[in-house]
């Protein structure tokens, strides 16, 4: 069985023919938000409908890290290594401190409640960037059905706590990632629920710490770019309906990792940051690549 589809011959050098795609754990409902903790040797990810964060430790399997999780979705680590989480249930972004307490990073903008923060990254200057689509308040499956109070924006939280809407012209921004040198910001627009909105990835040049005008970077087919990460050469590894797509910095599709379930997100980790962890509907998958991911911090 082939685990890969090579479109650009260069992609053949990124994958290892004897490194299979393995299903590491299963039995979940909709998994998302993987984040690697190298100092603890484990991966955390969300099982959103079951209201929990799961810990996967290689060689040991899975345990529940936190339940209830407030229907957490995306996660990252800040520059100090603390866990930053997007919570659908409480409609907020939080930070878990080293003593176990939780600090609210953002829950309102201009006096109105956020929708359902989805994905999050932390820049080198300590700014926290997150997307706020409406998916978590459109039903009771991944949170609590509620009235939408704000447009679906991309926000930046300054280290001093100031919250700013930095991208305001998307239908439903979702996954986001910086290029390795943070000169570019990639943001997925996965469209409003129950609509035929276009689904694509946009790229924004960064100027003085803020995103400039975006342009179309790539449109995933089949499926959409729910979540993605970049490697050290700036290639984008994105979720898709048939697996994970590898997209070159110029926007062309290089190849695919084929996965038997709908993929939601990916994360680099492991000893040399060459392990790609894949959250896909009911399961967690993993494989070793001949590439290294950009892991922050």
C-alpha positions in Angstrom: 0.0 0.0 0.0 1.3 3.5 -0.9 0.9 6.1 1.8 1.9 9.0 -0.5 1.0 10.7 -3.8 3.9 12.4 -5.4 2.9 15.4 -7.7 6.2 17.4 -7.7 9.3 15.1 -7.8 10.8 17.1 -4.9 8.1 15.7 -2.6 9.6 12.3 -3.0 12.6 13.5 -1.0 10.4 14.8 1.8 8.9 11.4 2.6 10.4 8.0 3.6 9.2 5.0 1.7 9.7 2.7 4.7 8.0 5.1 7.2 4.3 4.2 7.3 1.3 6.2 8.3 0.3 4.7 11.7 -2.9 5.0 13.5 -1.7 5.8 17.0 -5.1 6.1 18.8 -8.8 5.9 18.0 -12.2 6.0 19.4 -12.8 9.8 19.5 -15.6 11.8 18.0 -13.8 14.8 16.4 -10.2 15.5 17.2 -8.4 18.8 16.7 -5.7 21.1 17.9 -2.6 19.0 18.3 0.4 20.6 20.1 3.7 18.9 21.0 5.3 19.2 24.4 8.9 18.1 23.8 10.0 18.7 27.4 7.3 16.3 28.6 7.6 13.9 25.6 3.9 14.0 24.8 1.2 15.4 22.5 -2.0 17.1 23.6 -5.0 17.4 21.4 -8.7 18.0 21.7 -11.6 15.6 21.5 -14.1 18.4 21.1 -17.6 16.8 21.3 -16.4 14.8 24.4 -15.3 18.0 26.1 -11.8 16.8 26.9 -8.1 17.3 26.1 -6.3 14.1 25.5 -2.6 13.3 26.2 -0.8 10.9 23.9 2.6 9.7 25.1 4.6 7.5 22.6 5.0 4.0 24.0 2.3 4.5 26.6 -0.8 5.5 24.8 -3.6 8.0 25.7 -4.9 9.4 28.9 -7.2 12.3 29.6 -5.3 15.5 30.3 -8.3 17.7 31.2 -12.1 17.1 31.3 -14.1 19.1 31.1 -12.1 21.2 28.7 -14.7 23.9 27.9 -14.9 22.3 24.5 -11.4 23.3 23.7 -10.3 23.3 20.0 -6.9 24.7 18.9 -3.8 24.9 21.1 -0.3 26.2 21.0 2.5 27.1 23.4 3.7 30.6 24.2 7.3 31.8 24.4 7.5 30.5 28.0 6.2 27.1 27.0 2.7 27.5 28.6 -0.4 26.0 27.0 -2.6 28.5 25.1 -6.1 27.1 24.3 -9.1 28.2 22.3 -12.3 27.3 24.1 -15.6 27.0 22.3 -17.7 26.5 25.4 -16.6 29.6 27.2 -15.9 31.6 24.0 -12.4 32.6 25.1 -8.7 32.1 24.7 -6.9 31.0 27.9 -3.4 30.3 29.2 -2.6 27.5 31.6 0.0 28.8 34.1 2.7 26.6 35.6 0.8 26.3 38.9 -2.3 25.0 37.0 -4.3 28.2 37.3 -6.0 29.5 34.1 -5.6 33.1 32.9 -8.2 34.5 30.4 -6.3 36.1 27.4 -9.4 37.3 25.6 -13.2 36.7 25.8 -14.7 40.0 24.5 -14.1 42.6 21.9 -15.6 46.0 22.1 -17.8 44.7 24.9 -19.2 41.8 22.9 -18.6 38.1 23.4 -16.2 36.4 21.0 -17.8 33.7 18.8 -15.8 30.5 19.3 -12.0 30.9 19.1 -10.6 28.1 16.9 -6.9 28.2 16.2 -4.0 30.1 17.7 -0.3 30.9 17.2 2.2 33.0 19.2 4.7 35.3 17.4 8.3 35.9 18.3 7.3 39.2 19.9 4.9 37.4 22.3 1.7 38.5 20.4 -1.0 35.9 20.5 -2.9 35.6 17.2 -6.2 33.6 17.0 -9.2 33.1 14.6 -12.8 33.4 15.8 -15.2 31.7 13.4 -18.8 30.9 14.4 -18.6 27.0 14.3 -18.8 26.4 18.1 -22.0 28.5 18.5 -23.9 27.2 15.5 -24.9 23.9 17.3 -24.6 22.1 20.6 -22.1 19.6 19.2 -18.8 21.4 19.7 -20.0 23.9 22.3 -23.3 25.7 23.1 -25.6 27.1 20.5 -25.7 30.9 20.9 -26.4 34.2 19.2 -23.4 35.5 17.2 -22.4 39.0 18.5 -19.3 39.7 16.4 -18.1 39.2 12.8 -15.7 36.3 12.3 -12.3 38.0 12.6 -8.6 37.3 13.1 -7.4 38.9 16.3 -4.0 39.8 17.9 -3.5 40.1 21.6 -0.5 42.3 22.4 1.8 41.3 25.3 0.2 44.1 27.3 -3.2 42.6 26.8 -4.6 44.9 24.1 -6.9 43.0 21.8 -7.1 44.1 18.1 -9.1 42.8 15.1 -6.4 42.6 12.5 -8.2 40.7 9.6 -11.9 41.5 9.3 -12.8 40.6 5.7 -13.1 36.8 5.9 -16.2 34.6 6.0 -14.8 32.2 8.7 -11.1 32.3 9.4 -9.8 29.0 10.7 -6.3 27.7 10.6 -3.3 30.1 10.7 0.5 29.9 10.7 3.5 32.1 10.2 6.3 31.5 7.7 9.5 30.5 9.4 10.8 34.1 9.4 7.4 35.5 10.3 7.4 37.7 7.1 4.1 36.0 6.0 0.9 35.0 7.7 -1.2 32.2 6.3 -4.9 32.1 7.2 -7.5 29.6 6.0 -11.1 30.7 5.2 -13.3 27.7 5.5 -16.6 29.5 5.0 -19.7 29.9 7.1 -21.6 26.8 8.1 -24.4 25.7 5.8 -23.1 27.9 3.0 -21.3 27.7 -0.3 -18.7 30.2 0.6 -15.3 29.8 -1.2 -12.7 27.9 0.9 -9.1 28.7 0.5 -5.8 29.8 2.1 -4.8 33.4 2.0 -1.3 34.8 2.6 -0.6 38.2 4.1 2.7 40.0 4.1 3.7 41.2 7.5 4.5 44.9 7.9 5.6 46.3 11.3 3.9 43.4 13.1 0.6 43.7 11.3 -0.8 41.8 8.2 -0.9 43.6 4.9 -3.5 43.0 2.2 -4.0 39.3 1.6 -3.9 37.3 -1.7 -5.1 33.9 -2.6 -2.4 31.3 -1.8 -3.9 27.9 -2.4 -7.3 26.2 -2.5 -7.4 22.6 -1.1 -9.1 20.0 -3.2 -10.8 17.9 -2.0 -11.9 19.4 1.3 -10.5 22.5 2.9 -7.6 23.7 4.9 -8.9 23.4 8.4 -5.5 23.5 10.1 -1.8 23.5 9.0 1.8 23.9 10.0 5.0 24.9 8.2 8.4 23.2 7.9 11.7 24.9 8.1 11.8 25.6 4.4 8.4 27.3 4.4 6.4 24.4 2.9 2.8 24.3 4.2 1.4 21.0 5.5 -2.4 21.3 5.5 -5.4 19.2 6.4 -7.6 18.0 3.5 -10.4 15.5 2.9 -8.1 12.8 1.6 -5.2 13.4 4.0 -2.4 16.0 4.3 -1.3 18.1 1.4 2.2 19.6 1.1 2.2 23.0 -0.5 5.3 24.8 -1.7 6.0 28.4 -0.7 4.9 29.5 -4.2 1.5 27.9 -3.7 1.7 24.8 -5.9 0.8 21.3 -4.6 3.8 19.1 -4.2 2.3 15.9 -2.8 -0.1 14.2 -0.4 0.0 11.9 2.6 -3.0 9.7 2.2 -5.1 9.2 5.4 -8.3 7.1 5.6 -10.3 9.7 7.6 -11.1 13.4 7.1 -8.1 15.3 8.5 -8.6 18.3 10.8 -5.1 19.4 11.7 -1.4 18.5 12.0 1.5 19.2 14.2 5.3 18.6 14.1 7.0 17.0 17.0 9.1 14.1 18.2 12.9 14.0 18.8 14.0 15.9 15.7 10.7 17.6 14.9 10.3 15.2 12.0 7.3 13.4 13.4 4.0 14.6 11.8 1.0 14.1 14.1 -2.3 14.1 12.3 -5.7 14.5 13.9 -8.4 13.0 11.7 -12.1 12.7 12.7 -12.0 9.7 15.2 -8.3 9.0 15.3 -4.7 10.2 15.8 -2.2 9.3 13.1 1.5 9.8 12.8 4.5 9.3 10.5 8.1 10.3 10.3 9.1 12.7 7.5 12.4 13.7 6.0 11.5 17.3 7.0 11.6 19.3 10.2 8.8 21.4 11.4 8.9 24.9 12.8 8.1 24.4 16.4 7.5 27.4 18.7 8.9 27.9 21.2 
